[in-house]
Amino acid sequence: MIVPKLRTLLILLLGTVFLAAPVPAQKFNWKKVKILFYTKNGEGYVHDNIPNSIQMIRELSQDHGFSVDATEDPTVFNDGNLKQYDVIVFSNTNNNVFDTDGQKVAFMRYIQAGGGFVGIHSASGTERKWRWFKQLLGATFYWHDKFQPFEVIVLDEDHPSVKHLPNRWNRAKGDEFYFLKEMGVNLKIIAVNDIKTLAGENEKRLDTFGDVFPSVWCQEFDGGRSWYTSLGHDKNDYFDPEFRKHILGGIQWAVGDGKARDYRRAYATSPDDPVRRGKLTSK
């Protein structure tokens, strides 16, 4: 027979073990995810990788069970339509991609309501004069070096967009090494490009971050979540399994816990509305 004091001690010990036991991570449910895949370009250069990126996201939707709508129609940006999506992906958009201020405000309100955003490659050249969008993406395009091989150094090996990659991701088939400006100060840098692995010299190469330059990052911003990669120039990237996992992991992070959008948190009435205090944050 266990004496009362010993019984109490055992209960306390078992309770401590139970409380200390790790809670298993909940598996991400792709079947509950719906994506808006936006590919509009304004006047200027248009990447030839867009059709392949659309094929990529459609094939990934078949493999993982999520829903996707691919479009270049800016009229889809309205409150009633956007609230159905868990994440909006800007795939190689460039220059001005909205026709009206109302479309911009709807996008702002979607993010403020808790929506997710993903930008791929030239998305950083989108809406270059719109302050809020540049803050959402985390920077804006400055210039890129010539297409060539270089190496990407993974900093956050646990992030879902890079955890499948080696510490040094060799872009052996080539890519565009992007240099960006107006970078946010609250970004969580996931990976950087190694300038030392570029061929030749160029006086426009920035040494802001020493021998590297950020290429993949994420942040929580204005109520939503944002993930960006500057990689993905070559149209064949979108058939590469490693790159597909890279994009898929970024989308997963941007979706977050998958909660529905809460438009009670949305406050934008103009594209020029400043971000409210406490909303310009990153985790």
Residue pairs with C-beta under 8 A, 6 or more apart in sequence:
2 10
28 252
28 255
29 258
30 64
30 65
30 66
31 64
31 65
31 66
32 66
32 86
32 258
33 66
33 67
33 86
33 87
33 251
33 255
33 258
34 66
34 67
34 68
34 69
34 84
34 85
34 86
35 57
35 61
35 66
35 67
35 68
35 69
35 85
35 86
35 87
35 88
35 89
35 251
36 68
36 69
36 71
36 76
36 82
36 85
36 87
36 88
36 89
37 53
37 54
37 57
37 68
37 69
37 70
37 71
37 89
37 91
38 71
38 72
38 76
38 88
38 89
38 90
38 91
38 93
38 97
39 50
39 53
39 54
39 70
39 71
39 72
39 90
39 91
39 92
39 93
40 71
40 72
40 73
40 74
40 93
40 97
41 47
41 72
41 92
41 93
41 94
41 95
41 97
42 94
42 95
42 96
42 97
43 95
43 96
44 94
44 95
45 94
45 122
46 94
47 92
47 94
47 121
47 122
47 233
47 235
48 235
49 92
49 121
49 232
49 233
49 234
49 235
49 237
49 238
50 91
50 92
51 235
52 235
52 236
52 237
52 238
52 239
53 91
53 92
53 120
53 232
53 238
54 70
54 91
55 238
56 238
56 239
56 244
56 247
57 68
57 70
57 89
57 91
57 247
58 68
58 70
60 66
60 244
60 247
60 248
61 67
61 68
64 248
69 76
69 85
74 97
74 98
74 99
74 100
74 103
75 99
75 103
76 82
77 98
77 103
77 104
77 106
77 107
77 110
78 102
78 103
78 106
79 106
79 109
79 110
79 263
82 88
82 106
82 107
82 109
82 110
82 115
82 261
83 110
83 113
83 260
83 261
83 263
85 110
85 115
86 115
86 116
86 255
86 258
87 115
87 116
87 117
87 118
87 251
87 254
87 255
88 107
88 110
88 115
88 116
88 117
88 118
89 117
89 118
89 119
89 120
89 251
90 97
90 117
90 118
90 119
90 120
90 123
90 126
91 120
91 121
91 123
92 120
92 121
92 122
92 123
92 232
93 119
93 122
93 123
93 125
93 126
94 122
94 123
94 125
94 126
95 125
95 126
95 127
95 128
96 126
96 127
97 126
97 127
98 104
98 107
98 127
101 270
101 271
104 130
104 132
104 133
104 271
105 268
105 269
105 270
105 271
108 132
108 222
108 266
108 268
108 271
108 273
109 263
109 266
109 267
109 268
110 224
110 261
110 266
111 117
111 136
111 221
111 222
111 223
111 224
111 226
112 222
112 223
112 224
112 265
112 266
112 267
112 268
112 279
113 223
113 224
113 261
113 262
113 263
113 264
113 265
113 266
114 223
114 224
114 259
114 260
114 261
114 262
114 265
115 224
115 261
116 224
116 225
116 226
116 227
116 251
116 254
116 255
116 256
117 136
117 137
117 224
117 225
117 226
117 227
117 254
118 226
118 227
118 228
118 247
118 250
118 251
118 254
119 126
119 137
119 226
119 227
119 228
119 229
120 228
120 229
120 232
120 247
121 176
121 178
121 229
121 230
121 231
121 232
121 233
122 141
122 233
123 137
123 228
124 137
124 139
124 140
124 141
124 178
124 180
124 228
124 230
125 140
125 141
126 133
126 137
127 133
127 134
128 134
128 140
128 141
130 271
131 272
132 222
132 271
132 272
132 273
132 275
134 140
134 182
135 184
135 221
135 222
135 275
135 280
136 221
136 222
136 224
136 226
137 226
137 228
138 183
138 184
138 187
138 217
138 219
138 226
138 228
139 180
139 181
139 182
139 183
139 184
139 228
140 180
140 181
140 182
141 178
141 180
141 181
142 178
142 179
142 180
142 181
142 206
143 179
143 204
144 176
144 177
144 178
144 179
145 176
145 177
145 179
145 198
145 202
145 205
147 174
147 175
147 176
147 233
147 234
148 174
148 175
148 177
148 198
148 199
149 170
149 171
149 172
149 173
149 174
149 175
149 197
150 171
150 175
150 177
150 193
150 194
150 197
150 198
151 168
151 169
151 170
151 171
151 193
151 194
151 197
152 165
152 168
152 169
152 170
152 171
152 191
152 192
152 193
152 194
152 215
152 216
152 231
153 167
153 168
153 169
153 191
153 192
153 193
153 194
153 212
154 162
154 165
154 166
154 167
154 168
154 169
154 190
154 191
155 189
155 190
155 191
155 192
156 162
156 188
156 189
156 190
156 191
157 163
157 167
159 190
159 218
159 249
159 253
160 248
160 249
160 250
160 252
160 253
161 190
161 216
161 218
161 227
161 229
161 246
161 247
161 248
161 249
161 250
161 252
161 253
162 169
162 190
162 191
162 216
162 246
162 249
163 249
164 242
164 245
164 246
164 249
165 242
165 246
168 194
169 191
169 242
171 231
173 234
173 236
174 234
175 231
175 232
175 233
175 234
175 237
176 230
176 233
177 193
177 195
177 198
177 213
178 193
178 213
178 215
178 230
179 204
179 205
179 206
179 213
180 213
180 214
180 230
183 214
184 219
184 221
184 282
186 219
186 221
186 280
186 281
186 282
187 214
187 217
187 218
187 219
187 282
188 217
188 218
188 219
188 282
188 283
189 214
189 216
189 217
190 216
190 217
190 218
191 214
191 215
191 216
192 209
192 212
192 213
192 214
192 215
193 212
193 213
193 214
193 215
193 230
194 211
194 212
195 205
195 207
195 211
195 212
195 213
196 211
198 205
206 213
215 229
215 230
215 231
216 227
216 228
216 229
216 230
216 231
216 246
216 250
217 227
217 228
218 225
218 226
218 227
218 228
218 250
218 253
218 254
218 282
219 225
219 226
219 281
219 282
220 226
220 281
220 282
220 283
221 275
221 279
221 280
221 281
221 282
222 275
222 276
222 279
222 280
223 265
223 266
223 279
225 253
225 254
225 255
225 256
226 254
227 250
227 251
227 253
227 254
228 250
229 246
229 247
229 250
231 237
231 243
231 246
232 238
232 243
232 247
237 243
238 244
267 273
267 276
